[in-house]
Amino acid sequence: MINGYFRCSITSLYLHHHKYKLIMSKIGVFYGSTTGTTEEIAQRIAERLSVSTNDIHDASKLNEEIAGEYDVLVLGTSTWGAGELQDDWYDGIKVLKKMDLSQKSIALFGCGDADSYSDTFCDGMGILYEELKSSGCRFIGATAITGYTFDASTAVVDGAFVGLPLDEVNEDDKTAERIARWTEKLQKQIH
């Protein structure tokens, strides 16, 4: 009888564990990339979050059906010119703004150049935030400004970056550690 009890308990724990896994948040990673840098960063972030390559999407192909599959949207962009959003996102952001995002969590990451464009560092990420902040979504993954050198950024709200800023031009030696810390934080905020 005791062995039967333990066998039943272990089976219940086993089934409960698998049931929990089935209801975990589904994560989709979306990126806008002109030179390939943001795409490569998106793949690295997805790998750290155990996201399948099938769940990594180019923002130019974003539609409501694809975005609707996910509980968590990780959105990445580079910043161009005088603080502009990467081109693939202009249509992608329109798609997201039409959706009901009230049950979704959104994490942002951005690539910028803090030396040459210190006054618009990662502004593309700030634009994504501004465009989606009234959508009802829950933003996750804010990053402290400590350790970054820049003059201004629209991606800084209430003293912190709205997501993960990366500078592959001048600080690529810090990228792996920054991604590791950020994805660990995301995993805690998602579950």
Residue pairs with C-beta under 8 A, 6 or more apart in sequence:
24 191
25 71
25 72
25 105
25 190
25 191
26 55
26 69
26 70
26 71
26 72
27 46
27 49
27 51
27 55
27 70
27 71
27 72
27 73
27 74
27 190
28 51
28 55
28 56
28 57
28 66
28 67
28 69
28 70
28 72
28 73
28 74
29 42
29 45
29 46
29 49
29 51
29 55
29 56
29 57
29 74
29 76
30 42
30 56
30 57
30 58
30 59
30 62
30 67
30 73
30 74
30 75
30 76
30 92
31 38
31 39
31 41
31 42
31 56
31 57
31 58
31 59
31 75
31 76
31 77
32 38
32 58
32 59
32 60
32 76
32 77
32 78
32 85
32 86
32 87
32 88
32 89
32 92
32 124
33 39
33 40
33 42
33 58
33 76
33 78
33 86
33 88
34 78
34 80
34 86
34 87
34 88
35 78
37 78
37 111
37 168
38 76
38 77
38 78
38 86
38 111
39 58
41 76
41 109
41 111
41 166
41 168
41 175
41 179
42 56
42 74
42 76
42 109
43 53
43 56
44 175
44 176
44 179
45 51
45 74
45 76
45 109
45 179
45 182
45 183
46 52
46 53
46 55
46 56
46 74
48 179
48 180
48 183
49 74
49 183
49 186
49 187
51 74
55 70
57 66
58 88
59 75
59 77
59 86
59 88
59 89
59 92
60 88
60 91
60 92
62 91
62 92
62 95
62 96
63 95
64 95
64 98
64 99
67 73
67 95
67 96
67 99
68 99
70 104
71 103
71 104
71 105
72 104
72 105
72 106
72 107
72 140
72 190
73 96
73 104
73 105
73 106
73 107
73 137
74 106
74 107
74 108
74 109
74 186
75 106
75 107
75 108
75 109
75 128
76 108
76 109
76 110
76 111
77 85
77 86
77 89
77 110
77 111
77 124
77 125
77 127
77 128
78 86
78 110
78 111
78 112
78 124
79 85
79 86
79 110
79 111
79 112
79 113
79 117
79 120
79 121
79 122
79 123
79 124
79 125
80 86
80 87
80 124
82 120
83 117
83 119
83 120
83 123
83 124
83 126
83 127
83 154
84 123
84 124
84 127
85 93
85 124
85 127
85 128
86 124
89 124
89 127
89 128
93 128
93 131
93 132
96 131
96 132
96 135
97 131
97 132
97 135
99 135
100 136
101 132
101 135
101 136
101 137
102 135
102 136
102 137
104 137
104 138
105 137
105 138
105 139
105 140
105 189
105 190
106 132
106 137
106 138
106 139
106 140
107 139
107 140
107 141
107 163
107 164
107 186
108 125
108 128
108 129
108 139
108 141
108 155
108 162
108 163
108 164
109 125
109 141
109 163
109 164
109 165
109 166
109 182
110 122
110 124
110 125
110 126
110 128
110 155
110 163
110 164
110 165
110 166
111 122
111 124
111 166
111 167
111 168
112 120
112 121
112 122
112 123
112 124
112 125
112 150
112 153
112 165
112 166
112 167
113 121
113 167
113 169
113 170
114 121
114 148
114 149
114 150
114 167
114 170
114 171
115 167
115 169
115 170
116 169
118 149
118 150
118 151
118 152
119 150
119 151
119 152
120 152
120 153
120 154
121 148
121 150
121 151
121 152
121 153
121 155
121 165
121 167
122 153
122 155
122 161
122 165
122 166
123 153
123 154
123 155
124 155
125 155
125 161
125 162
125 163
125 165
126 153
126 154
126 155
126 156
126 157
126 162
127 154
129 139
129 155
129 157
129 162
129 163
130 154
133 139
139 162
139 163
140 186
140 189
140 190
141 163
141 164
141 182
141 185
141 186
141 189
142 160
142 161
142 162
142 163
143 160
143 161
143 163
143 164
143 165
143 178
143 182
144 160
144 161
145 156
145 159
145 160
145 161
147 174
148 161
148 165
148 167
153 161
153 165
155 161
155 162
155 163
155 165
156 162
164 178
164 179
164 182
166 175
166 178
166 179
167 174
168 175
